[in-house]
């Protein structure tokens, strides 16, 4: 399996370097490379979308990536792609933050520490922090990497 040599670029920035750690690597994907990697990452992203409470469809995510309003990250090793993440930079009225929208893969405990690469990208983009909206199980998994819960989301179907 050849190593992926892709980068991620927000509309206003230079590419982010590849980072390796033990057996896993994380790299961003340019919008021009979405077609190349989509068959591999789409099933992973779709698994994560199932937990979005109907807010997103896979086609929405692909459009966001092609329009460069979101960033795609791939975690891989010699065996192939182990995970996919989709992030988005949000400009709030008083703050700029990077949001982890979707994350899915195999052996996540072996590569979650690579979130530091995405945190560095967020810093380069002028973000003050990163946010994750996810299932409660992420709290324990991400605590060692500086993440902490700040609120919960409640919904009431109409």
C-alpha positions in Angstrom: 0.0 0.0 0.0 1.5 3.3 -0.9 1.6 6.1 1.6 -1.0 8.9 1.0 0.7 12.2 0.4 -2.3 14.5 0.7 -2.7 17.8 2.5 -5.6 19.8 3.9 -6.1 23.4 3.1 -8.7 25.8 4.4 -9.5 28.4 1.8 -7.1 30.9 3.3 -4.1 28.8 4.4 -1.1 26.8 3.3 -1.2 23.0 3.5 -0.8 21.2 6.8 2.1 18.8 7.0 1.7 15.1 7.4 2.3 13.8 11.0 3.3 10.3 11.8 3.1 8.5 15.1 4.1 4.9 15.6 2.1 2.9 13.1 -0.5 5.6 12.2 -0.3 8.8 10.2 -2.8 11.7 9.8 -3.0 13.9 6.8 -5.4 16.4 5.4 -7.0 16.0 2.0 -7.3 18.8 -0.6 -10.7 19.4 -2.1 -9.3 18.4 -5.5 -8.5 14.9 -4.0 -12.0 14.2 -2.6 -13.0 12.0 -5.6 -9.8 9.9 -5.1 -10.4 9.1 -1.5 -14.2 9.3 -1.3 -14.9 5.5 -1.9 -12.7 4.7 1.1 -13.8 7.5 3.5 -17.5 7.7 2.6 -18.5 4.5 4.5 -16.6 5.8 7.6 -18.2 9.2 7.5 -21.6 7.7 6.9 -21.3 5.7 10.2 -20.7 8.9 12.0 -23.5 10.7 10.3 -25.9 8.1 11.7 -25.4 9.9 15.1 -26.2 13.4 13.7 -29.9 13.2 14.6 -30.9 13.7 10.9 -29.0 17.1 10.6 -26.7 15.8 7.8 -26.6 13.5 4.8 -23.5 12.1 3.2 -24.1 14.3 0.2 -24.1 17.4 2.4 -20.7 16.4 3.8 -19.2 15.8 0.4 -20.5 19.2 -0.8 -19.0 20.9 2.2 -15.6 19.3 1.4 -15.7 20.2 -2.2 -16.7 23.8 -1.4 -13.8 23.9 1.1 -16.1 24.9 4.0 -15.0 21.7 5.8 -11.8 19.8 6.0 -11.2 16.1 5.6 -8.6 14.3 7.6 -7.5 10.6 7.0 -5.8 8.4 9.5 -3.9 5.5 7.9 -1.2 2.9 8.4 0.5 0.3 6.2 -2.8 -1.7 6.1 -4.8 1.2 4.8 -7.2 3.9 6.0 -8.1 3.4 9.7 -10.2 6.6 10.2 -11.7 9.7 8.8 -12.5 13.0 10.4 -14.4 16.0 9.1 -13.7 19.4 10.7 -15.1 22.9 10.2 -13.9 26.3 11.2 -16.7 28.4 12.7 -16.5 32.1 13.3 -18.7 32.9 16.2 -19.4 36.6 17.0 -16.7 36.6 19.8 -14.5 33.6 18.9 -13.1 31.4 16.1 -13.2 27.6 16.7 -12.5 24.4 14.9 -15.3 21.9 15.2 -14.9 18.1 14.9 -18.1 17.3 13.0 -17.6 13.6 12.2 -15.1 11.0 13.3 -15.2 7.3 12.7 -12.7 4.5 12.2 -11.1 1.4 13.6 -8.6 1.1 16.5 -9.3 4.7 17.4 -7.6 4.3 20.8 -4.3 3.8 18.8 -4.6 7.1 16.9 -6.7 9.6 18.9 -3.5 11.3 20.1 -3.0 12.5 16.5 -5.8 15.0 17.2 -2.8 17.2 18.3 -2.1 17.7 14.6 -5.6 19.0 14.0 -5.3 21.2 17.1 -2.1 22.7 15.6 -3.9 23.3 12.3 -6.7 25.1 14.3 -4.0 27.3 16.0 -2.6 28.2 12.6 -6.0 29.3 11.5 -6.4 31.6 14.5 -8.8 29.4 16.4 -8.9 29.6 20.2 -10.0 26.0 20.8 -11.5 23.0 19.2 -15.0 21.6 19.9 -16.4 18.1 19.5 -20.1 17.3 19.3 -20.4 13.5 19.9 -21.7 10.7 21.8 -21.0 10.5 25.6 -18.3 7.8 25.1 -16.0 10.4 23.6 -15.7 12.2 27.0 -13.6 9.4 28.5 -11.6 8.7 25.3 -10.6 12.4 24.8 -10.0 13.5 28.3 -6.3 12.6 28.1 -6.0 15.0 25.2 -7.3 18.1 27.0 -11.0 17.8 26.1 -13.7 18.4 28.7 -17.5 18.6 28.5 -18.9 22.1 28.8 -22.6 21.5 28.1 -25.0 18.9 26.8 -27.5 19.1 23.9 -31.1 18.4 24.5 -33.6 17.9 21.7 -37.4 17.6 21.5 -38.9 16.3 18.3 -41.8 18.3 16.9 
